[in-house]
Amino acid sequence: MEYKGKKIQCKRLEEWLCGVSLGEKIKPLEKGKLLTCSKCGYTVFDKEEPENYIRRRCSLGGYEHSFIESENYIILKRGFKGIMGVVNYHFGTAEEAVIRYFNRTR
């Protein structure tokens, strides 16, 4: 696979792409921001319903969390048991983050 003129050799990335370009594969995936409690560090996805993440009380701030946006995420794969592959990234593009993710997984 080539990305920005560089040849990338990663078997898992090639399998995940299934012959589709990286940009086309990333378009339909769920993307957003991670929300992190500034008091206790509890992290949730911004697309979740508030009822789902208030089940866990804030350990340091009493009962309510104080969420701030922390980093971007892309959900690569969902399964019956929930999320099976997620990429978090602070900097760069989504494509670069996915390439880094597959290069680092063994």
N, C-alpha and C positions, 0 to 999 in steps of 0.2 A: 504494500500500500504506500502511496505517496501523499504527504501532507506538507504544503508550503515548500515544495521542491525537495523535500528530504524523503529518503526511502526509509520506511518504518517496517521492521520485521518483527512481528509479534503474532504468534499462531493463535492465541486466545482472542485477540482483537479481530483477526481475519475470520475466525469462526463466528464471533458475535455479529459481525457485519453481514455475513451471508451474501456477499457479492454486491451489497448496496453501499453507496458512498457514505462517508462519516456524517456529513451534514444532513443528508436525507434520513439517516437512522436516528439522529438526535432530535430532529424536529418534533415528532409526535410524543417524545418522552415527557414525563412530568418534571417540571423545573420550578424552582422557587428559592426562598430564603429560609435558613434555619433560624429559629427563635431560641435564644438562650436566656435563662433567668440570670439576672445580674447578681443575685444574692447567693443562690445555691448551685448554679451551673447546669440545671436541668435543661435539656435541649429537645425541641419538638419541631415538626415541619409546619410551615405557615399555612398550608392547605388543610390541615386538620381542623376539625370542629373544636371549639373551646371546651365542650363537655368532655372530650376525650383526653385532654391534657391537664384538666384541673383535678382529675382523680388523685393524682399524687400531690400532696401538700408540700409547700416550700419548707424545707428543714430549718433554714436560717431566718427567713423573713416572716415567720408566723404562718398564716394560712394561704396567702395569695402570692403568686409569682409576679415578678416584675420583668417581663420579657423585653429583650432588645434584639434587633436583627444582627446576626453574627457572620454568616457566610452563605454562599450559594450552594445549591445541591441539584443533582440530577438523579432520578431513580431509574436505574438500568433494567431491573427485573423485579417483578412481583410474583409471588407464589402463593400456595394455599396457606402457608404459615406466616405470610406477611412479606415484607421487603427483603429481597435476597441479594440485591446489589445496589449500592448507592455511592455516588461520588460527591465529595465535599471539596470546594475550592474557594480560596480567597482571591486569587489573582489569575490573570490569563482568561482565555476563552473556554467555553464548554468543551470544544473539540480537544484542546490541549489537556484539559483535566481528564477526559476519558482516555486519551492516549497514555498519560502518566499512570492512571489507575491500572490499565491492563499491562503496562510494562512492569509495574511493581508487584502485581499478584503472581503467585507461583502455583 
